[in-house]
């Protein structure tokens, strides 16, 4: 028995590569997060949509906004993650995935390990539903057990509607085996770095908003240059990452410099040429 996960849940994660649903926030807390996100978009309405969503909200926004730093360090998220990867925990990255009503954007079949530039398997993504995630509005899809074969060959496919940074795609993913990850606001799924997953376009009249937080053990090792991460529980006994500070305020010069540094390191690893 873990801190919050039962033995059968931990066993299911090891077997399938994911858990869902896992309770995290109350419904009103999820609604408050959606309202906060709407306010951020309004306040930064002078920025082009791509820059506003991609640079502010898709690349480590927890290093810029104290509201998100409090969220990624919330015990309700950290406790189940600890049951899966141990008590020393880094936040390696986080990102909002926003699909507006009728949005053609999709995420191709891929493994997170394809562009993370990390060695090891102790990385868990907590995908928190801010709004309902349904089959109609493009809930994620997981292929159970696909993590057990390790990293797969990906090809980069140019498509402006693919939400992935490089369009990285597994061309022979077994879609017939996939399951839909339906979540209510405040619930989250947890998935392994090597789990094959995807999501389609939003064919509904409702938005689908999720916040993905990438938690890893300090034993994970960068393999394409320097990388940074925020220590959120326990100790870093390995020293593989530059440790990132908590944000003071999005307008604070030190906070903005730390976020820019982390963004630069992350973009270098995403677009590095990796052996597939």
Phi, psi and omega in degrees: 000128177275192178299313182229339181268139176284162181302322182289331176290317178296319178296322179295322177297316179298321183283312189264337182089007180199163169226142173191143351274156174237126181293138180226289182253156170289158182302319181290332176291320176297319177296322177295324177293321177297318179296320177298318180297317177301320180294319177300316180295322178294316183294334179251029182294346178284342180278147173302146183307319181297315181292321182296311184279321186277317183274327180273325192244348182254349183232094174053051179295343178293344176273352182251325187245117179304328178302319181282329176297321177295326180290313183290344177258008181291129180303333180294336174267320185289324185299311178294327176296318177301323179297340183258327184234001179101175190275353175261114191227132171250147163266112182276327180196166169208159184198140169273135172246107187246122174240111178291166177305130180072011183292127179282354182299141180219168175238120184287164178297123185200171168246142179300328182296345183297327183236007184279337180064036182235149176252130180122167183244003184269060173228127181239130173266123170265111181258105187265124178282117175274321172242170178302140172249113186234170176296330181287323185256022169083048170302153176297159175232133180244146172257105185302136176078358185289347179286340189288342179271359179077190183299139180249165177289131175243154170236145178271121182241119181288120178203116185296343179267356176280125184280352178283149188299322183246002186067027184296132189217136170270111189289340185241033178296142181276080184298331183296338181271357189287152174239149179276140182256081181278128183225145172270157177306130181096345174272158178223159168250158177236127179222152184284151182301333182258006179289133177279129183208168183196175169204149184266188176289159179274108183261016182252179176260018179236144179288156172235114183238126175228151177242113182263124180243123184261105179261137178218160174281148179299344178288343174301144187234127174294139183239002180232034180115187183295150176215159181231159180201161180254123177284121184241349176200141176074215185230155171258104181265000188253325178070027181278344185236146165292130181274130185268146179277158171291146180287146174269311182192147184297340180263355181290134186296319180295318178299314182294323179293319179295320178295317179297320178297313180296321179296318179298314180296319181295317181294326177298319182288324180299317188261010173292151177275115181251148173291129183262000000 
